[in-house]
């Protein structure tokens, strides 16, 4: 194979690996910060209705 094609395939595979790591990191990180906000928002209307 021509070294140019090897370089192109290497760059594409590296970008794919980086993008998959970013997707995995985004799946784990935001959930911890989003869930408490949603729980707090759900509890506030319940407290207002109960009083």
C-alpha positions in Angstrom: 0.0 0.0 0.0 1.0 3.6 -0.6 2.2 5.4 2.5 -0.3 8.2 1.8 -3.3 5.8 2.0 -1.9 4.4 5.3 -1.7 7.9 6.7 -5.2 8.7 5.6 -6.6 5.5 7.1 -4.6 6.1 10.3 -6.0 9.6 10.6 -9.6 8.4 10.0 -9.2 5.7 12.6 -7.7 8.1 15.1 -10.6 10.5 14.7 -13.0 7.6 15.1 -11.4 6.5 18.3 -11.3 10.1 19.7 -14.9 10.7 18.8 -16.0 7.4 20.4 -14.2 8.3 23.6 -15.9 11.8 23.6 -19.3 10.1 23.2 -18.6 7.8 26.1 -17.3 10.6 28.3 -20.4 12.7 27.6 -22.7 9.8 28.4 -21.3 9.4 31.9 -20.5 13.0 32.9 -23.7 14.9 32.5 -26.0 12.4 34.2 -24.7 13.2 37.6 -25.4 16.9 37.2 -28.7 16.7 35.4 -30.5 14.3 37.7 -30.3 16.4 40.9 -31.7 19.4 38.9 -34.6 17.3 37.7 -35.3 15.9 41.1 -35.3 19.4 42.6 -37.6 20.7 39.9 -40.0 17.8 40.4 -40.1 18.3 44.2 -40.8 22.1 44.2 -44.3 21.9 42.5 -45.2 19.0 44.8 -44.4 21.0 47.9 -46.3 24.0 46.6 -49.4 21.8 45.9 -49.1 20.0 49.3 -49.2 23.3 51.2 
